[in-house]
Amino acid sequence: MFWKAKKADATQWARDARLKVESIQAAAGIGNWNAAKESVGAVGQACTTCHGAYRERFDDGLSELRSKN
């Protein structure tokens, strides 16, 4: 994993997001769309938290890792 040797918090956010994605896949696999939808926000929040901490967003919408982190 990219973050493992770099940032413990980013590693945990990635793990949490992966677990939520797996729960979405499992729920969708059995047709439980309400359960699948419940986890979507948590995945987005994990991404937003990490990107807010470690990425720099540019005016054109693109972003890259901050060089200071």
N, C-alpha and C positions, 0 to 999 in steps of 0.2 A: 504494500500500500504506500502511495506517495508520501502521505503525511506522517507515517509511523515514526520515522527517525527525526521529524522536524517539530511537530506541534501536537501535544497530547490532546488539547481541546478539539482541534480539527479532526484528529483521528476518531475521537468519540462522536463528534457530529456526523462523520461519514458512516460510522458503525450504526448509529441510531437511524440514519436515513435508510441504510440498506435493510435494516430490520423492518422498517415501515413499508418499504417497497415489497419485501417478501410477504408481508401481511396483505398488501393490496393484491398481489398475484394469487395468493391462496384464496382470498375472498372472491375475487373475480373468477377463479377456476371453478368455484361451486355456485356461481351466479348470485352471490350475496353482495349486490351493488351498494347497498347502504353501508355495509362495513368497509368496503373498498373506498368509498368516498370519504369516510371518516379519517382515514390515514393520509389522504392526499395533502391536506393542510400541514400535517406534521412533517412530511417530506419537504414541502416548500419552505417551511420555517427553518429546518436544518440547513438547507441550501442558503437561504437568506442570511442566517446568522454567520455562517462561515465566510460567505462572499463579502459580507459587511466588514468582517474582521481582517480578511487577508487579500482582498482584491480591490483594485482601483478601477472605477468605472469612468469611461470617457464619454464625451458629448455624443459620439456616434453610436453609443449603446454597447460597444465592445468593452472588454475589461481584461486585465492581466494581473498576475500576482504582484503584490506590492514588494518592492525591493528591500524594504526595511524589516520585513517579517521573516 
